[in-house]
Amino acid sequence: MNIETACGFIAVLGAPNAGKSTLVNRVVGQKVSIVSPKVQTTRAKVLGIVMDGPIQMIFVDTPGIFAPKRRLDRAMVTAAWSGAGDADQILLMVDASRKNIDDDTRRIIDGLKKHKRKAVLVLNKIDQVKERERLLAKTAELNALGGGDGETLFTDTFMISAEHGDGVLDLVAELGRRMPKGPHHYPEDHITDAPQRFLAAEITREHLFRQLHEEVPYALTVETESWEEFKDGSVKITQVIFVAKEGQKAIVIGKGGAKIKTIREAAQREMQQAFERQVHLFLFIKVRGSWADDPERYREMGLDFEE
């Protein structure tokens, strides 16, 4: 008996730090997108592929949408909106723990209305909200913002904790029911379309974000320069960390090289878990003040370089 398959794309939109990457990692069951407490950690679209019987759901983790100031900011926001362009379903994730609805979320709602795209409203971080009345009030306020001209932006509302998993299974089950009939886009054992070289660079960048502060994480990028396989199954990964200023290089290195050592060891441990093999990680730091205006760096990040 032939089982009818279904497959579709689900774009995950939201303001920076709404929990988009945490949700995608949760539904996939493995890390495919890096996470840190800092905003604007995700820079490019990342796919997380989920199988539910004959249904394949492809979650598109997008950069947070915010008011762009730099070329890199503009490229990130463009990537986020392009992720929603052809999606079969759109999720708008909102941080329910925030007291007020931020300007970035309002901007996304206006953009969806402008392009006449429906969305599923997902209130995240409900574990941080003790009063149910606050959740209901925020839901009502968001639905009011999504209304107008007799139209309703949100098809329905889910309240979840992406970090702890509360409500996530119900959300995924409903999305599965909405996937269009058709063949799968990816093999059933794939969890992402990102090559391991890219994932390795992202893992290192996550640990840089976690270990460094203020503007330094935003002034750097990481590229996997070489990937050398050995007969014993291990791999030697050489990466370059590009920073904008000499002073930032000193901060990344740390006193006596302590900071970069800590970052390298943490990234190497995570890569070994992710790739299920021994990893020899080598990190080099280069000062390139113009990296944020270099088309090659954008290609490495999976972003479009906008003139």
C-alpha positions as CSV (number, residue, x, y, z in Angstrom):
1,M,0.0,0.0,0.0
2,N,1.4,3.4,-1.0
3,I,1.5,5.9,1.9
4,E,0.8,9.4,0.8
5,T,3.6,11.7,1.8
6,A,3.5,15.4,2.7
7,C,6.2,18.0,2.9
8,G,6.3,21.7,3.6
9,F,8.4,24.7,4.7
10,I,7.7,26.5,8.0
11,A,9.4,29.9,8.5
12,V,10.1,30.9,12.1
13,L,10.0,34.7,12.4
14,G,10.4,36.8,15.4
15,A,12.3,39.7,17.1
16,P,15.9,39.0,18.2
17,N,16.1,36.6,21.1
18,A,12.5,35.4,20.8
19,G,13.7,31.8,21.0
20,K,13.5,30.8,17.3
21,S,16.7,28.8,17.3
22,T,15.8,27.1,20.6
23,L,12.5,26.0,19.1
24,V,14.1,24.6,15.9
25,N,16.7,22.7,17.9
26,R,13.9,21.4,20.1
27,V,11.8,20.0,17.3
28,V,14.7,18.6,15.4
29,G,16.0,16.9,18.5
30,Q,19.6,18.1,17.9
31,K,21.4,21.4,17.6
32,V,21.3,22.7,14.1
33,S,21.2,26.4,15.0
34,I,23.4,28.2,17.5
35,V,21.9,29.8,20.6
36,S,23.2,32.4,23.0
37,P,21.5,34.8,25.4
38,K,22.7,37.7,23.2
39,V,20.4,39.1,20.5
40,Q,21.1,38.7,16.8
41,T,23.1,35.5,17.2
42,T,21.6,33.8,14.1
43,R,22.9,35.5,11.0
44,A,21.7,33.3,8.1
45,K,18.8,31.0,7.4
46,V,19.2,27.5,8.8
47,L,17.0,24.6,8.0
48,G,15.9,22.0,10.6
49,I,14.3,18.9,9.1
50,V,11.7,17.0,11.1
51,M,10.1,13.7,10.2
52,D,6.7,12.7,11.6
53,G,5.7,9.4,9.9
54,P,5.1,10.2,6.2
55,I,5.3,14.0,6.9
56,Q,8.4,16.0,6.4
57,M,8.5,19.5,8.0
58,I,11.3,21.8,7.1
59,F,11.7,24.5,9.7
60,V,13.5,27.7,8.5
61,D,15.3,29.3,11.4
62,T,15.7,33.0,10.4
63,P,17.7,35.8,11.8
64,G,15.7,38.1,14.1
65,I,14.0,41.0,12.3
66,F,15.1,44.4,13.7
67,A,15.8,47.9,12.4
68,P,19.0,47.5,10.4
69,K,21.8,50.0,10.7
70,R,24.8,48.3,9.0
71,R,25.2,46.3,5.7
72,L,25.3,43.1,7.7
73,D,22.1,44.0,9.5
74,R,20.4,44.6,6.2
75,A,21.5,41.3,4.8
76,M,20.3,39.5,8.0
77,V,16.9,41.1,7.8
78,T,16.6,40.3,4.1
79,A,17.5,36.7,4.8
80,A,14.7,36.6,7.4
81,W,12.0,37.9,5.1
82,S,13.2,35.7,2.2
83,G,12.8,32.7,4.5
84,A,9.1,33.6,4.8
85,G,8.6,34.3,1.2
86,D,7.7,30.8,-0.1
87,A,6.9,29.2,3.2
88,D,3.8,27.0,3.5
89,Q,3.3,28.1,7.1
90,I,4.8,31.1,9.1
91,L,5.3,31.2,12.8
92,L,5.6,34.5,14.6
93,M,7.4,33.9,17.8
94,V,7.0,36.4,20.6
95,D,8.8,36.5,23.9
96,A,5.9,36.2,26.4
97,S,8.1,37.2,29.3
98,R,8.6,40.7,28.1
99,K,6.3,43.3,29.6
100,N,5.5,45.2,26.4
101,I,5.3,44.2,22.7
102,D,8.6,45.5,21.2
103,D,9.0,47.6,18.1
104,D,10.6,44.7,16.2
105,T,7.5,42.5,16.7
106,R,5.3,45.3,15.6
107,R,7.4,45.8,12.5
108,I,7.1,42.1,11.6
109,I,3.3,42.2,12.1
110,D,3.1,45.2,9.8
111,G,5.3,43.4,7.2
112,L,3.1,40.3,7.3
113,K,0.0,42.4,6.8
114,K,1.5,44.3,4.0
115,H,2.3,41.1,2.1
116,K,-1.0,39.5,3.1
117,R,0.6,36.5,4.8
118,K,-1.2,34.6,7.6
119,A,0.8,33.3,10.5
120,V,0.6,31.1,13.6
121,L,1.2,33.2,16.7
122,V,3.6,31.4,19.1
123,L,4.0,32.9,22.6
124,N,7.3,31.5,23.9
125,K,8.9,31.4,27.4
126,I,5.6,30.9,29.1
127,D,7.5,29.2,31.9
128,Q,8.7,32.7,32.9
129,V,5.2,34.1,33.2
130,K,3.3,33.1,36.4
131,E,0.1,35.0,35.8
132,R,-2.1,33.4,33.1
133,E,-4.0,36.7,32.8
134,R,-0.8,38.3,31.4
135,L,-0.6,35.7,28.6
136,L,-4.2,36.1,27.7
137,A,-3.8,39.9,27.7
138,K,-0.8,39.7,25.5
139,T,-2.5,37.4,23.1
140,A,-5.5,39.8,22.8
141,E,-3.1,42.7,22.2
142,L,-1.2,40.9,19.5
143,N,-4.4,39.8,17.8
144,A,-5.6,43.3,17.8
145,L,-2.4,44.5,16.2
146,G,-2.9,41.8,13.5
147,G,-6.4,42.8,12.8
148,G,-7.8,45.5,10.5
149,D,-10.0,45.7,7.4
150,G,-11.9,42.7,8.6
151,E,-8.8,40.5,8.3
152,T,-7.2,38.5,11.0
153,L,-3.4,37.9,10.7
154,F,-3.1,35.0,13.1
155,T,-4.8,31.7,12.2
156,D,-4.4,30.4,15.8
157,T,-2.3,30.8,18.9
158,F,0.1,28.4,20.7
159,M,1.7,29.0,24.1
160,I,5.0,27.1,24.5
161,S,8.3,26.9,26.3
162,A,10.8,26.1,23.6
163,E,13.5,25.6,26.2
164,H,11.6,23.1,28.3
165,G,9.3,21.6,25.6
166,D,5.9,22.6,27.0
167,G,3.3,22.8,24.3
168,V,5.8,22.1,21.5
169,L,4.4,18.7,20.5
170,D,0.9,20.1,20.1
171,L,2.4,22.9,17.8
172,V,4.3,20.4,15.7
173,A,1.3,18.0,15.4
174,E,-0.8,20.9,14.1
175,L,1.8,22.0,11.6
176,G,2.2,18.5,10.4
177,R,-1.5,18.4,9.6
178,R,-1.1,21.5,7.5
179,M,1.7,20.3,5.3
180,P,0.8,20.0,1.6
181,K,0.8,16.6,0.0
182,G,3.8,15.8,-2.1
183,P,7.3,14.2,-2.1
184,H,9.9,14.8,0.5
185,H,12.6,17.4,-0.3
186,Y,15.3,15.8,1.8
187,P,16.4,12.2,2.7
188,E,14.6,11.0,5.8
189,D,17.8,10.8,7.9
190,H,18.8,14.4,7.2
191,I,18.3,17.0,10.0
192,T,19.6,20.0,8.2
193,D,20.9,21.1,4.8
194,A,23.9,22.9,6.3
195,P,27.3,21.4,5.5
196,Q,29.4,20.3,8.5
197,R,32.0,23.0,7.7
198,F,29.4,25.6,8.2
199,L,28.1,24.0,11.4
200,A,31.6,23.8,12.8
201,A,32.1,27.5,12.2
202,E,28.8,28.3,13.8
203,I,29.7,26.2,16.9
204,T,32.9,28.3,17.4
205,R,31.0,31.5,16.8
206,E,28.4,30.5,19.5
207,H,31.2,30.0,22.0
208,L,32.7,33.4,21.1
209,F,29.3,34.9,21.7
210,R,29.0,33.2,25.0
211,Q,32.5,34.1,26.2
212,L,32.9,37.7,24.9
213,H,30.9,40.8,25.8
214,E,29.7,44.2,24.5
215,E,30.4,44.8,20.8
216,V,33.1,42.2,20.3
217,P,30.9,39.2,19.3
218,Y,29.2,41.4,16.7
219,A,32.5,42.6,15.2
220,L,33.7,39.1,14.3
221,T,32.9,36.2,12.0
222,V,34.3,32.6,11.8
223,E,35.2,30.6,8.7
224,T,36.3,27.0,8.4
225,E,39.4,27.3,6.3
226,S,40.3,23.6,6.0
227,W,38.8,20.2,6.9
228,E,41.2,17.3,6.8
229,E,40.0,13.7,7.3
230,F,42.3,11.0,8.8
231,K,42.2,7.2,8.5
232,D,41.3,6.7,12.2
233,G,38.1,8.7,11.6
234,S,39.2,11.9,13.3
235,V,39.2,15.3,11.6
236,K,41.5,18.3,11.7
237,I,39.5,21.5,11.5
238,T,41.3,24.8,10.9
239,Q,39.2,28.0,11.4
240,V,39.9,31.7,11.0
241,I,38.3,34.2,13.3
242,F,38.0,37.6,11.5
243,V,37.9,40.6,13.8
244,A,37.6,44.3,12.8
245,K,40.3,45.8,15.1
246,E,43.6,44.9,16.7
247,G,42.2,45.6,20.2
248,Q,39.4,43.0,19.5
249,K,42.1,40.4,18.6
250,A,43.7,41.0,22.0
251,I,40.3,40.5,23.8
252,V,39.6,37.3,21.9
253,I,43.1,35.9,22.8
254,G,42.8,37.0,26.5
255,K,45.5,37.2,29.1
256,G,48.2,34.7,28.3
257,G,46.0,33.1,25.6
258,A,43.5,32.0,28.3
259,K,40.3,33.2,26.6
260,I,41.0,31.6,23.2
261,K,42.0,28.4,24.8
262,T,38.7,28.2,26.7
263,I,36.8,28.9,23.6
264,R,38.7,26.4,21.5
265,E,38.3,23.6,24.1
266,A,34.5,24.2,24.5
267,A,34.0,24.4,20.7
268,Q,36.0,21.3,20.1
269,R,34.0,19.3,22.7
270,E,30.8,20.3,21.2
271,M,32.0,19.4,17.6
272,Q,33.0,16.0,18.8
273,Q,29.5,15.4,20.2
274,A,27.8,16.8,17.1
275,F,30.0,15.0,14.5
276,E,30.4,11.8,16.7
277,R,34.2,11.7,16.0
278,Q,37.4,13.0,17.4
279,V,38.0,16.6,16.4
280,H,41.4,18.5,16.4
281,L,40.4,22.2,16.3
282,F,42.9,24.9,15.4
283,L,41.9,28.6,15.7
284,F,43.7,31.6,14.1
285,I,42.7,35.2,14.5
286,K,43.1,37.7,11.7
287,V,42.4,41.5,11.8
288,R,40.4,42.5,8.8
289,G,38.6,45.8,9.4
290,S,36.6,45.6,6.1
291,W,35.3,42.0,6.6
292,A,31.7,43.3,7.0
293,D,32.0,44.9,3.5
294,D,33.6,41.9,1.8
295,P,31.3,39.9,-0.5
296,E,33.3,36.7,0.1
297,R,32.5,36.8,3.8
298,Y,28.8,37.1,3.1
299,R,29.0,34.1,0.8
300,E,30.6,32.1,3.6
301,M,27.8,33.2,5.9
302,G,25.1,32.2,3.4
303,L,23.9,35.9,3.1
304,D,23.3,38.0,0.0
305,F,25.7,40.9,-0.3
306,E,23.7,44.0,-1.0
307,E,25.3,47.0,-2.7
